[in-house]
Amino acid sequence: MFGKPHLRAISKMSTSSIGRKIIRSYAIPLTTKPLLVYGNGNFKEKDTGRIFHMHGINFASNTKMPDMPMQTTHLNAEHCGLYEDGDTVSFVGKPFPLSECYQHISRIKQCGFNTIRFVTTWEAIEHEGPGIYDLEYANYITKMIQMIDEVGGLYVFIDPHQDVWSRFSGGSGAPMWTLYAAGLEPRNFEKTNAAKIHNHASDPQNFTKMVWATNYNKLASETMFTMFFNGTIFTPKANINDVNIETFLQSHFIEAFAFLMQHIKNEIPDVFNSCLLGIESINEPNNGFYGLGDLNEFPHDQQLRLDETPTPIQSMRLGMGIPEEVDIYSLSMTGPTKIDKKWCDPDGIKAWATDEDNHDKHYGFRRSKNWKLGECIFAQHGVWDSSTGQLILPDYFKVHPETGEYLDETKFINGPFLEFWSKFKTRMREIDNNMFLIMQAPVLQIPPNIHNKTKYLDERMMVSIHYYDGMSLMFQKWNKMMNVDTLGIMRGKYFNPIFAIVLGESNIRKSIQKQLKNMAIECYENVGYSIPVVITETGMPFNMDNKKSYDDGNYESQEGANDAIMSALEREQLNFTYWCYNPDNCHQWGDLWNLEDFSIWSKDDLTGFRLNGGNSYDEWLFNNATLRGSSRSDGDIESTNSHSDISINKELIKETTRHLNTPLPGTSSGYELNSFNDLKLDLTDGIRAINAIVRPVPILINGDIKECQFDTKKKTFHLEIIKDRFHESVDSLPDIITIPEYHYNNQNFRIKVSSGVFEIRHNVVSQWIEWDHSMTNDRIVELDIELIENYTNTTSSGCIDSLKAFACGYL
């Protein structure tokens, strides 16, 4: 639990007020309100002009999987109803029951996060069949956003999430019927090597780390992305319900999320002017086969090869039940290494659905007569001969069949992907003209060059990019001695990957910072310097060193790794949403999805803390908070909705108020107490690598941040601001910097400012600084926080000691 906090008001007040707490109603450091885009690509509050810095979290990764029936990727496909219940699943209850919402949202706030990237999937909305939307799920999401708005202090945007297309092809995202619409049979993917699926692993605990991502280069995912973005180019025969498969899939995807956003708008329109920022386009899109030079060879950028790795033509043959000898790969620091071969025999089973499967009738598909089920769609377009296995057109996806133009990923991003973005943008603008629309290009690729192209741009737009440290991600270890420049390799900076090696922790941290900076610059140069860039995914795995931390409780490696990322983001002042928070995380199965383990919180790291319920956020706070300076054991609170607990807490508050409303030594007035502001609630139990995750955050600033640094070991914090003279005035509101009580409590710290005056504030879950430097002439102002030893309470010394503290520039 937190120790006794301090709230002393050294601010713009008369001398007689010093030593007395200023009475204010229950407050939060950030009140969500409409944001505008500042000229240099920053966000600013519309009414105050203060720059808003996004310090967010992905919430939550368990929403990739249905709640009913309960599904995780480690459950056996035959026993968990993976396929049998594919149409009838429900995602209501993911990420958690609404009764748990206040707890998780408040914990996120206490960690200093101010934005939620809300992870949801196409499958969650439209799982039963094309055009059939789950209204109960839409109501659930709407209610959750309403509760987040009630809690306050958190912006939200919707993430239409996918990984390698669908959970039926080894990831998450699209409903099962989309695979049947493409003519595929997902039940046969594992047997035909069309996808590597955790649900089919004989030993799910030892499923190869990160092998799920290799599905981007396997038949199922490549076929779906090729059809979704490029069906009119490469599969013109694939017409369904009177349109090409590209139009069919894209229109259903866009309309599913249009339904969700419109439902939110109809039910709770006010959130569009407060906490709901907008919606992203699609998570981690992929070009499929587009631009592939030779179907006999691996793509030159396919650096991730693990386990059985067929070439593209081998994938097509295996998909038609033809046996192939496939190379087996492992990963080393210098890239993929071939270690063996394996004879893969599907025994005549095909990855393609047949007429006998009756899926067309079930879903109401009307397929064109020249699209033959049970046959590889690419064989039907003359790419190869499925009867002999002969490859006929090895460069089919490299040359545009109509124009003869050579194709590559850059042309994909500036062509088919951009056209999808245009359709998405147009449809979402029909719902709301003011919400932010967030464009995300393929991972680690340069976004489209749309600078000054008004068809694709407007003033309510962001660009999303993702970054993970490849070494830490693949080897699940924080190697402080050696790393590699992941972005440099992707951009072809090095003749040989050996030259991308970075030595020493200091250089590794600088390399990560430089990579993030360069990615942001690429976005600004291609999309425009006035368009905000948001790192919507970055993070570090917690199951490092074979889960050693779960045995000894030492999270030093995870703290070092997460601090390297967090520090880089802070130093470059990049807006971000960290990956991730997962309320179901456990030590055995991590995030319960393909053995990933990124959640900053785990129920297995709890020490037994339990919480009461509540019919409103205020009631929930009263039910669970304690008075500042008091303590309780974790077992004192049971999960309940009893109203008797509220009256008991209120009586305690009244009694404490009576005692505190006596004059303090050296003052002429009493110490008045606001019931909310004199309560505390510690929700950090279960937060992992807490010294790196929980840190000071400048969230609303009058100017541009020149420098921002937090030392996780010394707990020092340094902030430099270049003042924005244009927006500051006598009536301007102060800067807001959250300072977590986990680090700064019991008056164990000193704050120094170069100019201006400040006040330390707190509510039940947050502590922050309000710093007013509007009346100073300094162009650059600085704030420092440091821990101190044997720091005495100036409150009991009265006005004189308080003035002394003020004169010294600290509290």
Beta strands, then each sheet from edge to edge (+ up, - down):
strand 1: 9-10
strand 2: 35-37
strand 3: 43-45
strand 4: 51-52
strand 5: 55-59
strand 6: 115-121
strand 7: 155-161
strand 8: 239-240
strand 9: 243-244
strand 10: 276-280
strand 11: 307-309
strand 12: 324-332
strand 13: 335-344
strand 14: 436-440
strand 15: 461-466
strand 16: 482-484
strand 17: 501-503
strand 18: 533-537
strand 19: 575-581
strand 20: 626-627
strand 21: 679-680
strand 22: 697-701
strand 23: 703-710
strand 24: 717-723
strand 25: 735-738
strand 26: 749-753
strand 27: 757-762
strand 28: 767-772
strand 29: 780-787
sheet 1: 1+ 27- 28+ 25- 22+ 4- 3+ 2-
sheet 2: 5+ 6+ 7+ 10+ 14+ 15+ 18+ 19+ 5+
sheet 3: 8+ 9-
sheet 4: 11+ 12- 13+
sheet 5: 16+ 17-
sheet 6: 20+ 21-
sheet 7: 23+ 24- 29+ 26-
end
